């Protein structure tokens, strides 16, 4: 099940990060990426698997908001 | 629908006039969901057919692995699973029935959740199902001490098997999005076949269909990365390194596709103390001795290769429903039968 909504890293503590999905916050593991606060990421099964540029994240979020 | 997508649909319709029947296979269960949810098939010309492939991890999990894990549960070993696996039919029971009978079965969202549970249930075994998308998470957790029964699989060998089967005449692949985020786009160059890696929005899928039809017309056998916002050429090196550190590649059995050489992931001997297949070797041998033949007419194995459709199955919508699944394709929300039941 691939959840494709990008979230923004709000804070990082060790391998854990708080990810902000347009106001909804969830924890994710960031061991698989070199993530920093304010990076946009795709999370799969509780782990961030890839970073997105701000522009690409905005493009994906636009699809969601129109959907 | 945005202008670009409308334009893509018009182009698909125009180009389709030059073609006979075209079969495109989506290789990811989430793409199948997008296609069904937005009724994308209704937007396409009649001669462009979309078929679901073996991209639903639960669906392709070998029956023997399912029965062994159910057997472990019935022998009082606590089991952690991703939600989909709960109702997978086994020869004698399901994990759901085992849970109702008081066995410790836990649904987890991530391997981190499983690690937390392991503190309370030290004998806990996590049923590792999935392709390259979920394997790095399992590898990470094994390194943290999680015990795992690995059914993890590599995706490209399944594509190779589909391409070599002359009974399946597919003209193009819609490649998986998040598997590709891990393994990268370059790896698909070995298949001289029209392929598009795509995202999960309906706009993405429509664009990928347009690109595939263009390639088919121009006899262009290559891979186009439409999901460039997430998928790089080389993939996620950290995740790939973790997989290589913890797992070794071996042959594996897939529902429907049979045994595929070098398509499975076995936990390396270095981590054998976290490998349920090693820890419970004798118990698993005993569980296998108790196996009886599976008695039902489920054709999930043929459906996930695109050879048959859900409606061809005598069980579909009769005895087999999402509430009473008789086979793996109905169990998973990404399974072709579940999707067809829900949306058509």
HADDOCK unambig.tbl for C-alpha pairs under 7 A between the chains (distance, minus, plus):
assign (segid A and resid 1 and name CA) (segid B and resid 30 and name CA) 5.86 0.50 0.50
assign (segid A and resid 1 and name CA) (segid B and resid 334 and name CA) 7.00 0.50 0.50
assign (segid A and resid 2 and name CA) (segid B and resid 30 and name CA) 5.96 0.50 0.50
assign (segid A and resid 2 and name CA) (segid B and resid 178 and name CA) 6.85 0.50 0.50
assign (segid A and resid 4 and name CA) (segid B and resid 200 and name CA) 6.72 0.50 0.50
assign (segid A and resid 32 and name CA) (segid B and resid 238 and name CA) 5.57 0.50 0.50
assign (segid A and resid 32 and name CA) (segid B and resid 239 and name CA) 5.50 0.50 0.50
assign (segid A and resid 33 and name CA) (segid B and resid 238 and name CA) 6.88 0.50 0.50
assign (segid A and resid 45 and name CA) (segid B and resid 109 and name CA) 6.15 0.50 0.50
assign (segid A and resid 45 and name CA) (segid B and resid 110 and name CA) 5.18 0.50 0.50
assign (segid A and resid 46 and name CA) (segid B and resid 109 and name CA) 6.80 0.50 0.50
assign (segid A and resid 46 and name CA) (segid B and resid 110 and name CA) 5.24 0.50 0.50
assign (segid A and resid 50 and name CA) (segid B and resid 181 and name CA) 6.92 0.50 0.50
assign (segid A and resid 50 and name CA) (segid B and resid 230 and name CA) 6.43 0.50 0.50
assign (segid A and resid 51 and name CA) (segid B and resid 230 and name CA) 6.97 0.50 0.50
assign (segid A and resid 52 and name CA) (segid B and resid 229 and name CA) 6.16 0.50 0.50
assign (segid A and resid 52 and name CA) (segid B and resid 230 and name CA) 6.08 0.50 0.50
assign (segid A and resid 56 and name CA) (segid B and resid 229 and name CA) 5.65 0.50 0.50
assign (segid A and resid 63 and name CA) (segid B and resid 201 and name CA) 6.94 0.50 0.50
